[in-house]
Amino acid sequence: MQRTVTSTRAPINAVSTTAILAPLVAIIIGTFMVILDNTVVNVALPVLGKVFRADLSLLQWVITAYMLAQAAVIPLSGWLADRFGAKRIYLTSLVLFTLGSALCGLAQSAEMLVATRVLQGLGGGMMMPIGMSVLYRLTPPERRGAVMGMFGVPILVAPAVGPTLSGYLLQYADWRLIFLINVPVGIAALVVGLRALPKIGAARAVGALDTLGVALGPVAFASLSFGISESTHSGWTGGATLGGIAIGVVALALFVWRELRTEHPLLELRVFRSRDFTLAIVTQWIGFGAMFGTFFLVPLFLQQVRGYGSFETGLFTVPQAVASAIMMPIGGRLFDRIGARPLVLAGLTLVVGAMWLMSQITGTTTGQELRLPLVLMGAGMGTMMMSLNTHLLNSAPRELVSRVTSLAQALQNVVASLAIALRWVPAVRSWPSHM
């Protein structure tokens, strides 16, 4: 394969952190919005149910549709960026996401909201992997930890801020602002992106589009995400759950077979031959599983079991966001000096401690008592996550960076769905006994 960056190789070696500040801001704004919308709806479902007179089984699709749309397009992001240029695809995705957000805010029914969330997810799915690959290419090796640490702040802070922002808007304003607030931010990100993002050119030779992979990849990841998410209300033996997982597993097996045999795969699975890459991505799955399961379960527990309001519930997630925001840049800078292993071990220790404390939750646990485990979770994830991401990219050949970021993001989407589902069913079954 030929390298994918055709016009920025020379400047890359001389670039400084200050020089890439504008592109970093443009990508952070877009990424923050996309990840924020993964959790901003979690505390809004009761309100949406009243507004649209819809039951929970339909409203859950407001969350599920967004995740499925993301899962469907993430595998395409690497090839599209290599073929048409990362800047063009990133800005196109930003426009789709912003348009989808506006239409979500104008929805007149639950069904319309679900449909517009699909458009939002199609735009948002490609922004994070492409943004990460752009920053990686722009940043010299000795500064990658610091820059990726700054980029990682929205990844961990946005999911924790989502319930707080959503709760405030639900309690003191209008539910439509949950989505409409993205419109001016998206326009600002587009203006900054047009001016600041470098023209990382399309690859001279990326190979023909793997059409069979295009068909199998989205089906595999979307079906797995669908089947896992359906378990939250159909159970693990439900027809939709088993059907979605079965289709996903078969499609995934065929997809893996195809990608390992074709010369120009949609997702570069051969990187798993690297022991460092495999260990890093498995560790990352563990961290994301703990994080997203917590983001989903804690607001639900505080509202449904403890009876807190939407805004008050969101406030209890703020310490986790603050801890992540503090530790992420520190972890990035330390990565440049001491490498990934010490930071990952320290971060995992904090996460394990947080999960042990959360395992002691009962029906009488208060929001104040959850602050310590949430702070430990935020600090642990902030310490290790960007170190893992940077290590993953360093473990892959430079010309495969776009494909590796899309691979990692696609797998994270499935892990996040599984983490939510694994916590939802046992929690809902056990909570009534505490009330």
C-alpha positions as a Markdown table, in Angstrom:
| # | Residue | x | y | z |
|---|---|---|---|---|
| 1 | Met | 0.0 | 0.0 | 0.0 |
| 2 | Gln | 1.1 | 3.5 | -0.6 |
| 3 | Arg | 1.0 | 6.1 | 2.1 |
| 4 | Thr | -2.3 | 8.0 | 2.4 |
| 5 | Val | -0.9 | 11.5 | 3.1 |
| 6 | Thr | 0.3 | 13.2 | 0.0 |
| 7 | Ser | 0.6 | 16.8 | 0.8 |
| 8 | Thr | 1.5 | 17.2 | 4.5 |
| 9 | Arg | 4.5 | 14.9 | 5.0 |
| 10 | Ala | 7.1 | 17.7 | 5.2 |
| 11 | Pro | 5.2 | 20.0 | 7.5 |
| 12 | Ile | 4.4 | 17.2 | 9.9 |
| 13 | Asn | 7.9 | 16.8 | 11.2 |
| 14 | Ala | 8.2 | 20.5 | 12.1 |
| 15 | Val | 4.7 | 21.1 | 13.4 |
| 16 | Ser | 4.2 | 22.2 | 17.0 |
| 17 | Thr | 1.4 | 21.8 | 19.5 |
| 18 | Thr | 0.5 | 25.4 | 19.0 |
| 19 | Ala | 0.4 | 25.1 | 15.2 |
| 20 | Ile | -2.2 | 22.3 | 15.3 |
| 21 | Leu | -4.3 | 24.1 | 18.0 |
| 22 | Ala | -6.9 | 25.3 | 15.4 |
| 23 | Pro | -7.4 | 21.8 | 13.8 |
| 24 | Leu | -7.5 | 20.3 | 17.3 |
| 25 | Val | -10.3 | 22.7 | 18.3 |
| 26 | Ala | -12.3 | 22.0 | 15.2 |
| 27 | Ile | -12.1 | 18.3 | 15.7 |
| 28 | Ile | -12.8 | 18.5 | 19.5 |
| 29 | Ile | -16.0 | 20.6 | 18.9 |
| 30 | Gly | -17.4 | 18.0 | 16.5 |
| 31 | Thr | -16.3 | 15.0 | 18.5 |
| 32 | Phe | -17.8 | 16.5 | 21.7 |
| 33 | Met | -21.2 | 17.0 | 20.1 |
| 34 | Val | -21.3 | 13.4 | 18.7 |
| 35 | Ile | -20.3 | 11.7 | 21.9 |
| 36 | Leu | -22.6 | 14.0 | 24.0 |
| 37 | Asp | -25.6 | 12.8 | 22.0 |
| 38 | Asn | -24.8 | 9.2 | 23.0 |
| 39 | Thr | -26.0 | 10.0 | 26.6 |
| 40 | Val | -27.9 | 13.2 | 26.4 |
| 41 | Val | -31.2 | 11.3 | 25.6 |
| 42 | Asn | -30.8 | 8.8 | 28.5 |
| 43 | Val | -32.5 | 11.1 | 31.1 |
| 44 | Ala | -35.0 | 12.5 | 28.5 |
| 45 | Leu | -37.0 | 9.3 | 27.8 |
| 46 | Pro | -39.6 | 9.9 | 30.5 |
| 47 | Val | -40.3 | 13.4 | 29.2 |
| 48 | Leu | -40.4 | 12.3 | 25.6 |
| 49 | Gly | -42.9 | 9.6 | 26.5 |
| 50 | Lys | -45.2 | 12.2 | 27.9 |
| 51 | Val | -44.7 | 14.6 | 25.0 |
| 52 | Phe | -45.3 | 12.0 | 22.3 |
| 53 | Arg | -47.6 | 9.7 | 24.3 |
| 54 | Ala | -45.3 | 6.8 | 23.4 |
| 55 | Asp | -44.3 | 3.8 | 25.3 |
| 56 | Leu | -40.8 | 2.9 | 26.4 |
| 57 | Ser | -40.4 | 0.1 | 23.7 |
| 58 | Leu | -40.7 | 2.7 | 21.0 |
| 59 | Leu | -38.7 | 5.4 | 22.7 |
| 60 | Gln | -35.7 | 3.1 | 23.3 |
| 61 | Trp | -35.3 | 3.3 | 19.5 |
| 62 | Val | -34.3 | 7.0 | 20.0 |
| 63 | Ile | -31.1 | 5.7 | 21.6 |
| 64 | Thr | -30.8 | 2.4 | 19.6 |
| 65 | Ala | -31.3 | 4.0 | 16.2 |
| 66 | Tyr | -28.5 | 6.5 | 16.8 |
| 67 | Met | -26.1 | 3.7 | 17.8 |
| 68 | Leu | -27.1 | 1.4 | 14.9 |
| 69 | Ala | -26.6 | 4.2 | 12.4 |
| 70 | Gln | -23.1 | 4.9 | 13.8 |
| 71 | Ala | -22.3 | 1.2 | 13.7 |
| 72 | Ala | -23.3 | 0.9 | 10.1 |
| 73 | Val | -21.1 | 3.8 | 8.8 |
| 74 | Ile | -18.0 | 3.5 | 11.0 |
| 75 | Pro | -16.5 | 0.7 | 8.9 |
| 76 | Leu | -16.7 | 2.9 | 5.8 |
| 77 | Ser | -14.9 | 5.9 | 7.3 |
| 78 | Gly | -11.4 | 4.7 | 6.8 |
| 79 | Trp | -11.8 | 3.9 | 3.1 |
| 80 | Leu | -13.8 | 7.1 | 2.4 |
| 81 | Ala | -11.2 | 9.2 | 4.1 |
| 82 | Asp | -8.4 | 7.6 | 2.1 |
| 83 | Arg | -10.3 | 7.8 | -1.2 |
| 84 | Phe | -11.8 | 11.3 | -1.0 |
| 85 | Gly | -9.7 | 13.0 | 1.6 |
| 86 | Ala | -10.1 | 13.2 | 5.4 |
| 87 | Lys | -11.1 | 16.9 | 5.5 |
| 88 | Arg | -13.9 | 16.5 | 2.9 |
| 89 | Ile | -15.4 | 13.5 | 4.6 |
| 90 | Tyr | -15.1 | 14.9 | 8.1 |
| 91 | Leu | -16.9 | 18.2 | 7.1 |
| 92 | Thr | -19.5 | 16.3 | 5.1 |
| 93 | Ser | -20.2 | 14.2 | 8.2 |
| 94 | Leu | -20.4 | 17.3 | 10.4 |
| 95 | Val | -23.0 | 18.8 | 8.0 |
| 96 | Leu | -25.1 | 15.6 | 8.2 |
| 97 | Phe | -24.9 | 15.5 | 11.9 |
| 98 | Thr | -25.9 | 19.1 | 12.3 |
| 99 | Leu | -28.8 | 18.7 | 9.9 |
| 100 | Gly | -29.9 | 15.6 | 11.7 |
| 101 | Ser | -29.8 | 17.5 | 15.0 |
| 102 | Ala | -32.0 | 20.3 | 13.6 |
| 103 | Leu | -34.5 | 17.8 | 12.3 |
| 104 | Cys | -34.5 | 16.0 | 15.7 |
| 105 | Gly | -35.4 | 19.2 | 17.4 |
| 106 | Leu | -38.3 | 19.8 | 15.0 |
| 107 | Ala | -39.7 | 16.2 | 15.3 |
| 108 | Gln | -43.5 | 16.1 | 15.6 |
| 109 | Ser | -43.8 | 12.4 | 16.6 |
| 110 | Ala | -41.7 | 9.6 | 18.2 |
| 111 | Glu | -41.4 | 7.9 | 14.9 |
| 112 | Met | -40.0 | 11.1 | 13.3 |
| 113 | Leu | -37.6 | 11.5 | 16.1 |
| 114 | Val | -36.3 | 8.0 | 15.6 |
| 115 | Ala | -35.9 | 8.6 | 11.8 |
| 116 | Thr | -34.0 | 11.8 | 12.3 |
| 117 | Arg | -31.8 | 10.2 | 14.9 |
| 118 | Val | -30.7 | 7.8 | 12.2 |
| 119 | Leu | -29.5 | 10.8 | 10.0 |
| 120 | Gln | -27.8 | 12.2 | 13.1 |
| 121 | Gly | -26.0 | 8.9 | 13.7 |
| 122 | Leu | -25.0 | 8.5 | 10.0 |
| 123 | Gly | -23.2 | 11.8 | 10.2 |
| 124 | Gly | -21.7 | 11.4 | 13.6 |
| 125 | Gly | -20.4 | 7.8 | 13.1 |
| 126 | Met | -17.5 | 8.8 | 11.0 |
| 127 | Met | -16.4 | 12.0 | 12.7 |
| 128 | Met | -14.4 | 10.5 | 15.7 |
| 129 | Pro | -12.3 | 7.9 | 13.8 |
| 130 | Ile | -11.5 | 10.4 | 11.0 |
| 131 | Gly | -10.7 | 13.2 | 13.5 |
| 132 | Met | -8.4 | 10.9 | 15.4 |
| 133 | Ser | -6.5 | 9.8 | 12.3 |
| 134 | Val | -6.1 | 13.5 | 11.2 |
| 135 | Leu | -4.6 | 14.5 | 14.5 |
| 136 | Tyr | -2.3 | 11.5 | 14.6 |
| 137 | Arg | -1.0 | 12.3 | 11.1 |
| 138 | Leu | -0.4 | 16.0 | 12.0 |
| 139 | Thr | 1.3 | 15.4 | 15.3 |
| 140 | Pro | 5.1 | 14.5 | 15.6 |
| 141 | Pro | 5.8 | 11.3 | 17.6 |
| 142 | Glu | 7.2 | 13.2 | 20.6 |
| 143 | Arg | 4.0 | 15.2 | 21.1 |
| 144 | Arg | 1.4 | 12.6 | 20.2 |
| 145 | Gly | 0.6 | 11.7 | 23.8 |
| 146 | Ala | 0.0 | 15.4 | 24.8 |
| 147 | Val | -2.2 | 16.2 | 21.7 |
| 148 | Met | -4.2 | 12.9 | 21.9 |
| 149 | Gly | -4.7 | 13.6 | 25.6 |
| 150 | Met | -6.3 | 16.9 | 24.7 |
| 151 | Phe | -8.4 | 15.3 | 22.0 |
| 152 | Gly | -9.5 | 12.6 | 24.5 |
| 153 | Val | -11.1 | 15.1 | 26.9 |
| 154 | Pro | -14.4 | 15.2 | 25.0 |
| 155 | Ile | -14.4 | 11.4 | 24.7 |
| 156 | Leu | -14.7 | 11.0 | 28.4 |
| 157 | Val | -16.2 | 14.3 | 29.5 |
| 158 | Ala | -19.1 | 14.4 | 27.0 |
| 159 | Pro | -20.9 | 11.3 | 28.2 |
| 160 | Ala | -20.7 | 12.5 | 31.8 |
| 161 | Val | -21.8 | 16.0 | 30.9 |
| 162 | Gly | -24.7 | 14.7 | 28.7 |
| 163 | Pro | -27.1 | 13.9 | 31.6 |
| 164 | Thr | -26.4 | 17.2 | 33.3 |
| 165 | Leu | -27.0 | 19.3 | 30.3 |
| 166 | Ser | -30.1 | 17.3 | 29.3 |
| 167 | Gly | -31.5 | 17.4 | 32.8 |
| 168 | Tyr | -31.1 | 21.2 | 33.0 |
| 169 | Leu | -32.8 | 21.7 | 29.6 |
| 170 | Leu | -35.6 | 19.3 | 30.5 |
| 171 | Gln | -36.3 | 20.8 | 33.9 |
| 172 | Tyr | -35.9 | 24.5 | 33.0 |
| 173 | Ala | -36.3 | 24.9 | 29.3 |
| 174 | Asp | -37.6 | 22.7 | 26.4 |
| 175 | Trp | -36.7 | 19.2 | 25.4 |
| 176 | Arg | -36.1 | 20.3 | 21.8 |
| 177 | Leu | -33.1 | 22.3 | 22.9 |
| 178 | Ile | -31.3 | 19.0 | 23.6 |
| 179 | Phe | -30.9 | 18.6 | 19.9 |
| 180 | Leu | -31.2 | 22.2 | 18.6 |
| 181 | Ile | -28.3 | 23.3 | 20.7 |
| 182 | Asn | -26.1 | 21.3 | 18.3 |
| 183 | Val | -27.0 | 23.5 | 15.4 |
| 184 | Pro | -25.1 | 26.7 | 16.3 |
| 185 | Val | -22.2 | 24.6 | 17.7 |
| 186 | Gly | -22.1 | 22.6 | 14.5 |
| 187 | Ile | -22.1 | 25.7 | 12.3 |
| 188 | Ala | -19.2 | 27.1 | 14.3 |
| 189 | Ala | -17.3 | 23.8 | 14.0 |
| 190 | Leu | -17.9 | 23.8 | 10.3 |
| 191 | Val | -16.5 | 27.4 | 9.9 |
| 192 | Val | -13.5 | 26.5 | 12.0 |
| 193 | Gly | -13.0 | 23.3 | 10.2 |
| 194 | Leu | -13.1 | 24.9 | 6.7 |
| 195 | Arg | -10.4 | 27.3 | 7.7 |
| 196 | Ala | -8.3 | 25.3 | 10.0 |
| 197 | Leu | -8.3 | 21.6 | 8.9 |
| 198 | Pro | -5.4 | 20.8 | 6.6 |
| 199 | Lys | -6.0 | 19.2 | 3.2 |
| 200 | Ile | -4.8 | 15.8 | 3.9 |
| 201 | Gly | -5.1 | 14.5 | 0.4 |
| 202 | Ala | -6.8 | 11.4 | -0.8 |
| 203 | Ala | -4.5 | 8.5 | -1.3 |
| 204 | Arg | -3.0 | 7.9 | -4.7 |
| 205 | Ala | -3.9 | 4.2 | -4.6 |
| 206 | Val | -6.3 | 2.9 | -2.0 |
| 207 | Gly | -7.6 | 0.0 | -4.0 |
| 208 | Ala | -11.1 | -0.7 | -5.2 |
| 209 | Leu | -13.9 | -0.5 | -2.7 |
| 210 | Asp | -14.4 | -3.8 | -1.0 |
| 211 | Thr | -18.1 | -4.1 | -1.9 |
| 212 | Leu | -18.6 | -7.4 | -0.1 |
| 213 | Gly | -17.0 | -5.9 | 3.0 |
| 214 | Val | -19.2 | -2.9 | 2.7 |
| 215 | Ala | -22.3 | -5.2 | 2.7 |
| 216 | Leu | -21.1 | -7.5 | 5.5 |
| 217 | Gly | -19.4 | -5.0 | 7.8 |
| 218 | Pro | -22.4 | -2.7 | 8.5 |
| 219 | Val | -24.7 | -5.7 | 8.8 |
| 220 | Ala | -22.4 | -7.4 | 11.3 |
| 221 | Phe | -21.9 | -4.4 | 13.6 |
| 222 | Ala | -25.4 | -3.0 | 13.3 |
| 223 | Ser | -27.0 | -6.4 | 13.9 |
| 224 | Leu | -24.8 | -7.2 | 16.9 |
| 225 | Ser | -25.6 | -3.7 | 18.4 |
| 226 | Phe | -29.3 | -4.2 | 17.7 |
| 227 | Gly | -29.5 | -7.7 | 19.2 |
| 228 | Ile | -27.6 | -6.7 | 22.3 |
| 229 | Ser | -29.7 | -3.5 | 22.8 |
| 230 | Glu | -32.9 | -5.5 | 22.3 |
| 231 | Ser | -32.0 | -7.7 | 25.3 |
| 232 | Thr | -32.7 | -4.7 | 27.6 |
| 233 | His | -36.5 | -5.2 | 27.2 |
| 234 | Ser | -36.9 | -8.5 | 25.3 |
| 235 | Gly | -34.5 | -10.5 | 27.4 |
| 236 | Trp | -31.6 | -12.6 | 26.2 |
| 237 | Thr | -33.9 | -15.3 | 24.9 |
| 238 | Gly | -36.2 | -12.9 | 23.0 |
| 239 | Gly | -36.7 | -13.4 | 19.3 |
| 240 | Ala | -35.3 | -10.0 | 18.3 |
| 241 | Thr | -32.3 | -10.5 | 20.6 |
| 242 | Leu | -31.4 | -13.9 | 19.3 |
| 243 | Gly | -32.1 | -13.0 | 15.7 |
| 244 | Gly | -30.0 | -9.9 | 15.8 |
| 245 | Ile | -27.1 | -11.6 | 17.5 |
| 246 | Ala | -27.3 | -14.6 | 15.2 |
| 247 | Ile | -27.3 | -12.5 | 12.0 |
| 248 | Gly | -24.5 | -10.4 | 13.5 |
| 249 | Val | -22.3 | -13.3 | 14.3 |
| 250 | Val | -22.7 | -15.0 | 10.9 |
| 251 | Ala | -22.1 | -11.7 | 9.1 |
| 252 | Leu | -19.1 | -10.9 | 11.3 |
| 253 | Ala | -17.6 | -14.4 | 10.6 |
| 254 | Leu | -18.0 | -13.8 | 6.9 |
| 255 | Phe | -16.7 | -10.3 | 7.2 |
| 256 | Val | -13.6 | -11.5 | 9.0 |
| 257 | Trp | -13.0 | -14.2 | 6.3 |
| 258 | Arg | -13.4 | -11.7 | 3.5 |
| 259 | Glu | -11.2 | -9.0 | 5.1 |
| 260 | Leu | -8.4 | -11.5 | 5.7 |
| 261 | Arg | -8.5 | -12.7 | 2.1 |
| 262 | Thr | -8.8 | -9.5 | 0.1 |
| 263 | Glu | -5.9 | -7.3 | -0.9 |
| 264 | His | -7.6 | -4.0 | 0.0 |
| 265 | Pro | -9.9 | -4.7 | 3.0 |
| 266 | Leu | -12.5 | -2.3 | 4.3 |
| 267 | Leu | -11.1 | -2.8 | 7.9 |
| 268 | Glu | -7.5 | -3.9 | 8.3 |
| 269 | Leu | -7.8 | -6.9 | 10.6 |
| 270 | Arg | -4.3 | -8.1 | 10.0 |
| 271 | Val | -3.1 | -5.6 | 12.7 |
| 272 | Phe | -4.4 | -8.2 | 15.2 |
| 273 | Arg | -1.2 | -10.1 | 14.4 |
| 274 | Ser | 0.6 | -7.6 | 16.5 |
| 275 | Arg | 0.6 | -8.7 | 20.1 |
| 276 | Asp | 0.9 | -5.1 | 21.4 |
| 277 | Phe | -2.1 | -4.0 | 19.3 |
| 278 | Thr | -4.3 | -6.9 | 20.4 |
| 279 | Leu | -3.5 | -6.5 | 24.1 |
| 280 | Ala | -4.2 | -2.8 | 23.9 |
| 281 | Ile | -7.5 | -3.0 | 22.2 |
| 282 | Val | -8.8 | -5.8 | 24.6 |
| 283 | Thr | -7.8 | -3.6 | 27.5 |
| 284 | Gln | -9.6 | -0.7 | 25.8 |
| 285 | Trp | -12.8 | -2.8 | 25.5 |
| 286 | Ile | -12.7 | -3.5 | 29.2 |
| 287 | Gly | -12.4 | 0.2 | 30.0 |
| 288 | Phe | -15.2 | 1.2 | 27.6 |
| 289 | Gly | -17.4 | -1.5 | 28.9 |
| 290 | Ala | -17.0 | -0.2 | 32.5 |
| 291 | Met | -17.4 | 3.4 | 31.4 |
| 292 | Phe | -20.5 | 3.2 | 29.2 |
| 293 | Gly | -22.3 | 0.7 | 31.5 |
| 294 | Thr | -21.8 | 3.2 | 34.3 |
| 295 | Phe | -23.0 | 6.2 | 32.2 |
| 296 | Phe | -26.2 | 4.4 | 31.4 |
| 297 | Leu | -26.9 | 2.7 | 34.8 |
| 298 | Val | -26.2 | 5.5 | 37.3 |
| 299 | Pro | -28.6 | 8.1 | 35.9 |
| 300 | Leu | -31.3 | 5.4 | 35.6 |
| 301 | Phe | -30.7 | 4.3 | 39.2 |
| 302 | Leu | -30.8 | 7.8 | 40.6 |
| 303 | Gln | -34.0 | 8.7 | 38.9 |
| 304 | Gln | -36.0 | 5.4 | 39.0 |
| 305 | Val | -34.8 | 4.1 | 42.4 |
| 306 | Arg | -33.8 | 7.2 | 44.4 |
| 307 | Gly | -36.3 | 9.6 | 42.9 |
| 308 | Tyr | -33.9 | 12.4 | 41.9 |
| 309 | Gly | -34.9 | 15.0 | 39.3 |
| 310 | Ser | -33.3 | 15.1 | 35.8 |
| 311 | Phe | -31.0 | 18.1 | 36.6 |
| 312 | Glu | -30.1 | 16.8 | 40.1 |
| 313 | Thr | -29.2 | 13.4 | 38.6 |
| 314 | Gly | -27.0 | 15.1 | 36.0 |
| 315 | Leu | -25.1 | 17.0 | 38.7 |
| 316 | Phe | -24.0 | 13.8 | 40.3 |
| 317 | Thr | -22.1 | 12.9 | 37.1 |
| 318 | Val | -20.1 | 16.1 | 37.1 |
| 319 | Pro | -17.3 | 14.9 | 39.4 |
| 320 | Gln | -16.6 | 12.1 | 37.0 |
| 321 | Ala | -16.3 | 14.5 | 34.1 |
| 322 | Val | -14.0 | 16.8 | 36.1 |
| 323 | Ala | -11.7 | 14.0 | 37.1 |
| 324 | Ser | -11.5 | 12.8 | 33.5 |
| 325 | Ala | -10.8 | 16.4 | 32.2 |
| 326 | Ile | -8.0 | 16.8 | 34.8 |
| 327 | Met | -6.3 | 13.4 | 34.2 |
| 328 | Met | -6.6 | 13.1 | 30.5 |
| 329 | Pro | -4.1 | 15.9 | 29.6 |
| 330 | Ile | -1.8 | 14.7 | 32.4 |
| 331 | Gly | -1.9 | 11.2 | 31.1 |
| 332 | Gly | -1.2 | 12.3 | 27.6 |
| 333 | Arg | 1.9 | 14.2 | 28.6 |
| 334 | Leu | 3.1 | 11.4 | 30.8 |
| 335 | Phe | 2.7 | 9.0 | 27.9 |
| 336 | Asp | 5.3 | 11.0 | 25.9 |
| 337 | Arg | 7.8 | 10.4 | 28.8 |
| 338 | Ile | 7.1 | 7.0 | 30.3 |
| 339 | Gly | 5.0 | 5.1 | 27.7 |
| 340 | Ala | 1.6 | 3.4 | 28.0 |
| 341 | Arg | 2.2 | 0.5 | 30.5 |
| 342 | Pro | 2.5 | 2.4 | 33.8 |
| 343 | Leu | -0.5 | 4.7 | 32.9 |
| 344 | Val | -2.7 | 1.7 | 31.9 |
| 345 | Leu | -1.9 | -0.2 | 35.0 |
| 346 | Ala | -2.6 | 2.9 | 37.2 |
| 347 | Gly | -5.8 | 3.6 | 35.3 |
| 348 | Leu | -7.1 | 0.0 | 35.5 |
| 349 | Thr | -6.4 | 0.0 | 39.3 |
| 350 | Leu | -8.6 | 3.0 | 39.7 |
| 351 | Val | -11.4 | 1.6 | 37.5 |
| 352 | Val | -11.4 | -1.7 | 39.3 |
| 353 | Gly | -11.7 | 0.2 | 42.6 |
| 354 | Ala | -14.6 | 2.2 | 41.3 |
| 355 | Met | -16.4 | -0.9 | 40.0 |
| 356 | Trp | -15.9 | -2.7 | 43.4 |
| 357 | Leu | -17.5 | 0.3 | 45.2 |
| 358 | Met | -20.4 | 0.4 | 42.7 |
| 359 | Ser | -21.0 | -3.3 | 43.3 |
| 360 | Gln | -21.9 | -2.4 | 46.8 |
| 361 | Ile | -24.8 | -0.2 | 45.7 |
| 362 | Thr | -28.2 | -0.9 | 47.3 |
| 363 | Gly | -31.6 | 0.7 | 47.1 |
| 364 | Thr | -30.6 | 3.1 | 49.9 |
| 365 | Thr | -27.4 | 4.3 | 48.3 |
| 366 | Thr | -27.5 | 8.1 | 47.8 |
| 367 | Gly | -26.1 | 10.3 | 45.1 |
| 368 | Gln | -23.5 | 11.6 | 47.5 |
| 369 | Glu | -22.2 | 8.1 | 48.1 |
| 370 | Leu | -21.7 | 7.6 | 44.4 |
| 371 | Arg | -19.4 | 10.5 | 44.0 |
| 372 | Leu | -16.2 | 8.7 | 45.1 |
| 373 | Pro | -16.6 | 5.7 | 42.7 |
| 374 | Leu | -17.5 | 8.1 | 39.9 |
| 375 | Val | -14.4 | 10.2 | 40.6 |
| 376 | Leu | -12.3 | 7.1 | 40.6 |
| 377 | Met | -13.8 | 5.9 | 37.4 |
| 378 | Gly | -13.2 | 9.3 | 35.7 |
| 379 | Ala | -9.6 | 9.5 | 36.9 |
| 380 | Gly | -8.9 | 6.0 | 35.9 |
| 381 | Met | -10.3 | 6.4 | 32.4 |
| 382 | Gly | -8.6 | 9.7 | 32.0 |
| 383 | Thr | -5.3 | 8.3 | 33.0 |
| 384 | Met | -5.2 | 5.3 | 30.6 |
| 385 | Met | -7.6 | 5.8 | 27.7 |
| 386 | Met | -5.6 | 8.2 | 25.4 |
| 387 | Ser | -2.5 | 6.3 | 26.2 |
| 388 | Leu | -4.2 | 3.2 | 24.9 |
| 389 | Asn | -5.5 | 5.0 | 21.8 |
| 390 | Thr | -2.1 | 6.4 | 21.0 |
| 391 | His | -0.4 | 3.1 | 21.6 |
| 392 | Leu | -2.9 | 1.4 | 19.2 |
| 393 | Leu | -2.1 | 3.9 | 16.5 |
| 394 | Asn | 1.6 | 3.6 | 17.1 |
| 395 | Ser | 1.3 | -0.2 | 16.8 |
| 396 | Ala | -0.2 | 0.1 | 13.3 |
| 397 | Pro | 1.6 | 1.0 | 10.0 |
| 398 | Arg | 1.3 | 4.7 | 9.2 |
| 399 | Glu | -0.6 | 4.1 | 6.0 |
| 400 | Leu | -3.3 | 2.1 | 7.9 |
| 401 | Val | -4.1 | 4.8 | 10.5 |
| 402 | Ser | -7.5 | 5.6 | 8.9 |
| 403 | Arg | -8.5 | 1.9 | 8.8 |
| 404 | Val | -7.3 | 1.2 | 12.3 |
| 405 | Thr | -9.2 | 4.1 | 13.9 |
| 406 | Ser | -12.4 | 3.0 | 12.1 |
| 407 | Leu | -11.8 | -0.6 | 13.3 |
| 408 | Ala | -11.3 | 0.5 | 16.9 |
| 409 | Gln | -14.4 | 2.7 | 16.8 |
| 410 | Ala | -16.6 | 0.0 | 15.3 |
| 411 | Leu | -15.6 | -2.5 | 18.0 |
| 412 | Gln | -16.1 | 0.1 | 20.7 |
| 413 | Asn | -19.7 | 0.7 | 19.6 |
| 414 | Val | -20.5 | -3.0 | 20.0 |
| 415 | Val | -18.7 | -3.1 | 23.4 |
| 416 | Ala | -20.7 | -0.1 | 24.6 |
| 417 | Ser | -24.0 | -1.8 | 23.5 |
| 418 | Leu | -23.0 | -5.0 | 25.3 |
| 419 | Ala | -22.0 | -3.1 | 28.5 |
| 420 | Ile | -25.4 | -1.3 | 28.6 |
| 421 | Ala | -27.4 | -4.5 | 28.0 |
| 422 | Leu | -25.5 | -6.6 | 30.6 |
| 423 | Arg | -26.2 | -4.0 | 33.3 |
| 424 | Trp | -29.8 | -3.2 | 32.3 |
| 425 | Val | -31.5 | -6.5 | 32.8 |
| 426 | Pro | -30.1 | -7.6 | 36.2 |
| 427 | Ala | -30.4 | -4.1 | 37.5 |
| 428 | Val | -34.1 | -3.7 | 36.6 |
| 429 | Arg | -34.9 | -7.1 | 38.0 |
| 430 | Ser | -33.2 | -6.4 | 41.4 |
| 431 | Trp | -34.1 | -2.8 | 42.1 |
| 432 | Pro | -37.8 | -3.3 | 43.1 |
| 433 | Ser | -36.6 | -5.4 | 46.1 |
| 434 | His | -34.7 | -2.4 | 47.4 |
| 435 | Met | -37.5 | 0.1 | 47.1 |
